[in-house]
Amino acid sequence: MKSMITLFGAALLSFGAVSCDSPQENAREDSLERQADSQENAADAVRDNAERRADSLEDTADSTRDQQ
């Protein structure tokens, strides 16, 4: 029984030590998250611009078709 408690205690201690992030790791994760957010925002902007351009082309095509 005592060895079982020791085994579980060691597992809990090692899990606790592994789950603690260093300040450098936290900073690196934050930097990567900011970079991913920035790339996602850029992709959204490209998508929005493409949709606006497609709408403009459709409007032009409709206008041309209506004039004929």
N, C-alpha and C positions, 0 to 999 in steps of 0.2 A: 504494500500500500504506500509506503514511504517513497519507493522508487517511482510510483505512478505520479505522486504529487510533485516530485522533483522533475520528472519528465514534462508534465504540464506547465510547471513553473518556468522551466527553461524555454519551452515553446512560446509562452506568453512574453517573456523578456525579449527573446529574439524578434518576435513579431513587433513588439513595441519599439525596439531599436530601429528596425527596418522602416517602420511607418513614419518616422520622424524625418522630414525633409530639411536639408541644409538651406540656409539663406540664399546661397548661390543657386541651388536647384530651383528654389521658388522663383528667383529672379529670372532664371532661364525659361521656366515654364510660362511666366507672365509675358516675357518677351515673345515667345513663340505664339502665345494666344493673341497678343496684339498684332503680330505679323499676319496670322491667319485671319483675324478680323479685318485687317486692312486689305488683304487680298480678296476676301469675300465682298467687301464694299466696292472694290474696283470692279469685280465681276458683275455685281449688281448694276453699277453705272454703265458698263458696256452693254449689258442686257437691256437696260432702260433706253439707252441711246439707239440700239438696234430696233427696238419696238417702235420708238418714235419715228425713226427713218422709214420703217416698213409702213407705218400708218400714213406717213406723208406720201410715199410712193403709191399706196392704194388710193389715197384721195386724188392724186394727180391722174392716175389711170381712170378713176371714176369720172373725173371732170372731163378728160379727153373723150371718153366714151359718150358722155352726155352731149358733148358738142357736135358729135357726128350725126 
